[in-house]
């Protein structure tokens, strides 16, 4: 999709930030209370083989199906607003859905994802490998984060690693343009909301621009 020129400057800036705190803090106890109702997580599949590190479901998914979008080979299926709708899981999680609305991502694919104990994901880039448009950003709002859990972004230029531990209830842009992964070196599950933010939505753009203005962390060169 060809975007108006005004978006390209901020897209290029986002590419240089490995972990962007969106300066949003949500009620952790409410997030956990609703997440604890969910029992039917399903593993991601890779060419019909279950990927045991990664399981989840959709809060907003293709045609309202909580399990249709769980593919390791294509973690960001083509996102069409006109066929994204709230799933039965989303309907029993009103506070979590209010978080999604506050971030302006309610029309997009939104999931709850688990990472199994003592596991990690393969390095992958949503944009370079799976075709995610550069105006679509990957958001994480952790619900349960074990002490030994790391989010890691790897520079495509020189393989420099940028590690971060996200705080429960805060919203972050996890840089999915560069290759990235997560590492769970604990005996507990990591549980997070994973949303997709479209910079062409005014609310999303305002949130991201404000976060960039306040960012003081490292930059990917």
N, C-alpha and C positions, 0 to 999 in steps of 0.2 A: 504494500500500500504506500503510495506517495503522500508524504505529509507536507503540510505548510512549513516554510522555512523556519518559523519561530520555534519549532520543536527540536530541531537538530542540535542546537547549542546545548540544551539541557540533556539530551540523549547522550551526547559525547561526554558531558560532565559526569553523568551517572556511570558511564563505563569505567571511570577512574576511581570510583568509590567502592571498595570491597563490601562494606557493611554499613548501611545508612540507617541510623536511628531516626524514625519518622516522628519522634517527640510525641508519641501517643502512649498513654498508660491506661490499661483496662483492668477491671476488677478480677483479680486472679481467682478468688474464691468462687465467684459466679461462673467463670470459665470452667473451673474444675468440676463444679456441681453438675453442670450440663454435660460435660464430656464424660463424666462417670456413668451417665445413663446409657451410653453407647456401648454395645457389646459385639456387634457384628462387623468387625473390621475384616476386610479381605486383602489377601496378598496381591501385590502387583504381579503382572504376567509379562514374560518376555518370550515372544513366539510360542505362546501357550504353555510355557514353563513358569511355575510360581517362583517369584523372587522373594526369598524368605526374610531379607533384611527390611523390606519396605511394605507396609500395609496401610490401608486407609479407606476412605469413602468420601463422597461428595456431599456438601451442604447445598450447593448450587451446581447442577450438572446437566449434561446433555439430556434433554427431554425429561428432566426431573428424576433421572435414574442415579441412585447413589453409588453404583458400582461399574457403570459403563466406561468411565474414563480412567481406569486403573491399568495403564500400560507403561512398562519400563522402557519399551522401544520408542514410544511417543508420549513422553510425560506431559506435553502441552498440546493436546489435540487442537485442531482448528477451532478457534473460539468464535462462535457466531451468537451474538446477543439474542437473536430471535428464537434460538432453540435452547437457551439456558433457562432453567427454572428451578425453584426451590424443591429439594428432595424431601421425602418423609422424615429424614434425619434432621434436615434444616428446620422443619416445622416444629420439632420438639425442643429446639434450642433457641429460644427467642433472644436471650442475651447475646449469644454468639452471633446471631443474625444482625443484631443491632451494632455490633462491632464492625461487621462487614459493610453495613450501610454507612457507618461513620467514616470509613475509609473510601467510600465511593466505589466499591468493587462488587456491588450486589448483582450487577448484570453479567458478571464474568464467572468463570469457573472458580469455585471455592471448595477446598477440601479440608478434612482433618486427616492428618498423616501420623503414623507411628514409625519409629525406627526401633528395631529389635535390640535387646541387650547384646553387648559385645559384638557389634556389627558396624558396617560402613557401606556407603554407596560407591559405585564406580565414578570416576571423574567424568563429568558430562557438561556440555554447554547447551542451554535451551535454544539460543539463537544460532550458533555456528553449526550445531549438529542436528537440531530438531526443527529449525525454521521458525522459532518464536519471533514475531515482529519486534523490532527494537523499541517501539513505543509501549510494549507490554512488559511490565516489571513484575518480578516475583517477590511477594511479601510473605514474611513469616511472623506469626504471633504465637510464641511458645506458651503452652499450657503446663506441661511438665517437662522440666529440663534437668536431667541427672547432673551431678557435680562434674563428672568426667565426660561431658559432651562438648564437641567442638564443631563449629561451622568454619569451613575453610574455602577460600577462593584462591585459585592459582592463575597468575598472570599468563596470558597467551604469548606475551613477548619474551619473558625470561624465566618463567616458571617460579617466580617468587611466590611464597605462600603467605596468605593473610588470614590468621586465625582469630576467631572471636567466640565468646560465650554469650549467647543472648539471654536476657532476663525474662522471666515469666511475666506475661501480661503486656509486654511492650511490643510495638510493631517495628519491623525492620525491612528494608529492601536488601535481600540476599542477592548479590550480583550474579545473575545467571547468564550474562553475556560471556564472561570468562568461564573457564572450566572450574567446577566447584564440587564439593562433596561434604559429607558430614561423617563424624566419627563418634560412635557411642562406645566408650571404654568403660561402661558401667554394667551392672546387673539389672538395670531398670529400663523400661521403655521411655523414649522421648516422644511426646505428643505435642503437635502444633497445628494451628490453623495455617493453611497455605492458600493465599489468595493471589489473584492476578489483577494488577492495577494498570489501567489504560491512561497514559499521559494526555490523550486527547480529550479526556473527561476533565472539566474545569476543576471539580473538587479534588481529584487526584493530582492534577498539576499544581494546585495551590499547596497541598500538603508536601509534595516533593520539593518544590522550590523553597519553602520555608525550612525544610530539613537540610537542604544543601547550604543555605545561608548560615546555618548554625553548626555545620560539620567542621570538626577540627582534627579528624583522624588522618591516617596515612592515605596516600594516593597511589594508584597503580600507574606506573609510568608507561 
